Each structure stands twice: as structure tokens, then as C-alpha cells.
Amino acid sequence: MSMSSAPTALPTERRLATGPLVVAALTTGVLLALSSRYGPHRDELYFVAAGHHPQWGYPDQPPLTPLIAAAADALAPGSLVALRTLSAVIAGVVVLLTADLARALGGDRGAQLLAAVAAGTGGGVLAIGHLLSTATPDLLFWTVVVRLVVATLQQDRPRLWLAVGLTLGIGLQNKHLVGFLAAGLVLGIAVTPATRHHLRSPWAWAGAAVAVALWLPNLAWQAQHGWPQLELAGDIRDEYRTLGGIIELVGFQGLILNPLGAVLAALGARAAWRRPEWAFFRPVPIAYGVLLVVFALSGGKNYYLLGLLPPLAAAGSVVVANRRSPAGLRRWTALVAITALFPVPALLPVLPVSTLDASFYPALNEDGLETIGWPSVVATVGGVLDDLPPADRRTAVVVTQNYGQAGALLWYGVDVPVFSGHNGFGDWGPPTSDGPVVYVGGDDPPDSDQLAGCRQAATLSTGVDNEEDGHRVWVCTAPAGSWAQAWPKIRHLDA
């Protein structure tokens, strides 16, 4: 073995310090305590519905998150605490893995605690840990992959590539984004002399084969259905590949943890280049830089790179701990925690609904408002159904414009069949009833080639300025022609 490929020995703590365990427990505990405030997000409602139609893929994502949502709903139907428990636990695990990476980079207890606080109070970690979305397990998979890759390179243990491949394969059944991480890390390893020999290892190729094998069922589903996720990716690209989208992507890199967390990440990336003993870590900042360019050019969302920021902040925590006195390090840690408090009302349901609606916080993160008002939506639709003549009521169906509306009606319950043409819901139709159609739409009536004889019956009021407020409910006599003719026109793919 050449000297450049020898494993790097660093003075490291044998065990993770107690401080990060406390921070992880507090992070998970706070998220659990707030999990039942406000209501479910439209994406969560969709995931629960999708998970009750298990398949190897959906037009907009692989199957793992819907299966998790359906399992939680089966264990405790209608419980937001159950639905979001795994998300809260994932946030705590990310805190621990971030602190453990600081330990592996030679960080003492103070460095580990700073890394844990940076991750546990990070705005992106808290926001993603509060809801169940595809981004939640994805954050975990990114963190685990980075930790395993760093361990593989640092310890020069090629067999660990099998664990990396296994994690990647499972992660690809949740969100394809982790594949970009793999590509970025491979490039980083290739351009780093001390690590590139790993690309010749049969264990690395075996790990890649494991990842692809686990991914194949979802790829096959996408191929059989005409690659709808590529169409949706194009929709996202068209929306975000603008000058404003690029500015938002780059600007949010300084905020997605918090400003001091971004400083730690920058310090960690710089130190990876300047410290020869950290050559095994260098592929991580290389992957970050490459993917920042890729996502800027391809129209990526601002949170896509979140999974690389806590590892970089872990390295930065070691740098700060080496430069500061114990008292100075404690001040740094306290400042990170304090600055993280300011955006919390935009991330977590801590304000009264009316206060949140009247504040500037929804401009920072609109997800909070999108969890409010669903019971009112369902009650309005239920009132329209109740106003139908008894004979029509018995044969009526509900069709919605988007999956959030359909998911809410299923979550809170109406006693008529519910359908939507939006994304995965489009595969679960059309209705078979010849009765009237209650259509929950936007501002305009359904097109005449979709539904016939429509009249406005109600207007949705959620009590806050969110996406559903002011949308209309229509009663239509029948589909235009037949359901076989109308359904393809009702179906639509939107990100």
C-alpha cells in the first residue's frame, strides 16, 4: 500500500460524549411535543393515502415514505404524533451522527457538543424533523452515507463499501436525490490522491451493485409507467431554474442551518483542504461544491444540499474547538443556540394560528400555514354533500383538484368515495358511479370536457392565507361523456 493511501490516525475520543446525547434527546423531545400542533401537511395526507395503495413507485416518488406513513396510520389512525414520531427520531439520529463525525475528526467533548448544537438547532433539520416528507428519511440517508464513506476512507476498510451500497439502495427507494450525493462523493474521491485507490476496490463495485439492485424495482416501475418522475423533475426545473431560483438556492446555504452553522460549515470545508491529516474527509466538501453548481444549473430546491451541511459543520466545530479556550468554545456554542431561536416560529408550530398568519414568518417557510384549516375544508365539502337530495347523496362521488384536498377528505373522513387526478391519485381512478360529482377545485369551474352541468356550491375558508383559502366547491351532474373519456383529461402531474 502506498503512503498516500494509508489510513489516517487521529487522536480521537473512544466514545461519543454525553453532551450530544442530551442535545439529540432534547431535539427529538421538542419535535414530539410539538408534533400534534396545527394539523397535517398536504404532502403527509398524500403519503398516507399513497401508502394504502402499496406499489413499487408513484409518479412523484419511490415507495418508502408512503409505506412509513401508512404504517404509522395503521398503528394509530389519525394520530399526528404517530405519523411524525419517526421524523423526530431521525432528527435526533442526525444530531448524534454529526457529533460522532466531529469525534472521528479528532474533536473533543466541546467540539462534539458544538457540532450537536449546530445540527440540533439547524432550521432545516427542525423543519424536516417536524413533518413526515420524503426529505426526512433522505436527510438520514445522506447523513449515514457521509458518515460511512468517511469511516471507510479514514480507516481504509474497503468492506464498508457494502454498507454504503446498502444504505444508498434503501435511500433510493425513498428519494432519488441521494444518487446525486453518491456521484458527488465518487468525484471527490477520484480527485483526492489519498483516497482514489478505493475506486479500484472490488468492494466499492460490489457496494454499487447492491445499491443498483435495491433500486431496480422502482426503476422498473418508472419505466413501465413512462418515467413520470422525469416529467415532474422537468416541472421543478422550469420553476426553479431562474435567476431568482439560483439566488434563493445559494442564499439559503447560509440560512438552512443558521448563519453561525454556515460559518462552521465554511470553516470545515476550508480545513479539509488545509489539513493533510483530513485528506480522507476532503471528498465531502468537494461533493458539496460540485452539487451546489449542479443544482444551481438544474433548478434544485434550496434544501437539496442540507444533508452535507451538518457534516461540514462538524468539521468546523473541531476547528473552532482547537482555536478557542474552553470559555470561548462555550460562548460559541451558546451563540449558535441563541441565533437558532429567531427563525423557530417559521419552522415549528409555536405561535397561535392568528399570530402566525399575520406575521412575516410564512414568507420564510409557507409549510406552517399549509397545515392549518383542513377540518374546515372537510366540513365545507361535507355540508355540500349533505345538501344533495337523498337519492343523489347515495351515488355521489368527490373529485378534487389536488392531492392535499383528497388526502384531507380521506384523513378526516367523508362517507362517499374520494378521487383526484393529481399525481398518484390519478392511478386510483376513475370513479365508477354515474351519480353527481362534488368537485373541489381552485378559483375556476372544471373544464367542460371534464365535468358537465356544474354550479358553484361553496367557497373554502381555512381562516388563514394559505393555498386552499378561497377555493371553490362545485356540484356537477356527471362526467363529460363517460368517466373513461373524462378521466384522462382530469389527470395531471404537478410538483
PyMOL commands that set and color helices and strands:
alter all, ss='L'
color gray80, all
select helices_A, chain A and resi 3-5+18-34+42-51+64-75+80-104+109-120+123-130+135-155+160-172+178-190+196-200+202-224+228-240+243-252+259-274+276-281+283-298+306-323+326-339+344-347+353-358+361-364+369-371+374-386+390-395+403-412+423-428+483-490
alter helices_A, ss='H'
color red, helices_A
select strands_A, chain A and resi 397-400+418-420+437-440+451-452+455-459+472-476+478-479
alter strands_A, ss='S'
color yellow, strands_A
deselect
rebuild
show_as cartoon
